Amino acid sequence: QVQLVESGGGLVQPGGSLRLSCAASGFTFSSYAMRWYRQAPGKERELVAVSTSFGRNTNYKDSVKGRFTISRDNAANTMYLQMNSLKPEDTAVYYCNANRPLHEDYWGQGTQVIVSS
């Protein structure tokens, strides 16, 4: 049974930091590209960061470059998103996604991040 479970969200002041985690099980984690998406109220879901399979490469949405860092621990089947210098516009539900060509996509249930003073 495939599971992706996000954690680490919460309420933080502007300029603060959070670290999101995504614990995976039920599939070959290292073979999948792992992604963080987010969806703000009234907006479409958007791709925030990608860690390609085996962690070879990373990519980021322009607005989070230099502030967010995606990482993965293939031995622990876990992905992370370190978010620094948070802004109110980062407020959203953050989802982890597992993607592999010719295979089904997997999604977590999401974790809420609120950046507000």
N, C-alpha and C positions, 0 to 999 in steps of 0.2 A: 504494500500500500504506500503510494507516494504521499509525502507530506513536506510542506514548506511552512515553517512557523517563524514569523517575524516577532521581534521583541525589541525593547529599548526606546520606544517612542515616549512622548510626554510633552509637558509644557516647559518651555525654556524662554528666557528673555532674549531679546535681540543681542547679537554678539556672542551668545553662548554656544555650547557644544552639546551634541548628542552622539551616541554610537548605537546604530541599529545592528541587529544580528538577524540572520536567517538560517535556521537549522533545517537541514535537508535530510530526508531518508527515503528509502524505497527505490532509488535509481542510482546510476553510476555518476555521482556528483562531478568528478573531475572531468568527465567527458562532455559536460554541458557548459555552454556559455551561461553565466549567471548575470542577471540584470536587476537593477533597482528602477522601478517606476514610481511615479507619484501622481495623485489626482487631487486637485484642489476643488473646493465646492463650486459647482457650476462650470467646471472646466473639464476638458478631455484628459485622459490619462496620458502622461508624457514620460519618455525615457530619460532617466537621470544619469545612470552610469552603467557600464558594462565591463565585466571581466570575462575575457574569452576563455574557451576551454583550456584546462590545465593552467590557467592564470597567465598565459603568455603575454596578453596585452590588455590594456584598459582604455576606455574612452568615456568622455563626460559631456554632458550638456554644457553649452558655453557658459550659462549663468552660474554654474556651480564649480567651474574649473578653478583650482587654487584654494577652494574652500572644502570640498568633499573629497574623500579618498575611499575608493572601493578596494576591498581585499578579500581573500578567501583562504581558508585552511582546508585543503583537500583531505588531509588525514582526519580532520574532525567533521567533514561534510558541513562546513559552516561558511557563510559569507557575511561580510561586514560592510557597513557604510559609516565612516567617521565623518561627521558633519561639524564643521567649525564656522565661526563668524556667521551664525545663522541670522537670517533676515525674515521679517514678517511674510514676505512672498514665498518663503520655503514651507509655509504652513500647508499641509496636505496629508492625505493618507498615503503612506509609503508601502509599496508592494514588492516582494521579491518574485522573480521569474526565472525559470530554468528553461533553456532553449537549446535544441540540438536539431540540425537539419534532418528531415525525414522522420522525426519523432514528435510525439505530442509535447506541447508546451505545458508547463506546470506553473501554478500560481499559489502564493500564500494568501492569507486572509487579510493582511494589511495591518499596519500599526500607525496610529495617529501621531502626527507631530504638529504642535502648535507653538508658534513663535510670537510671543506677545509680552508687552510690559504690563 
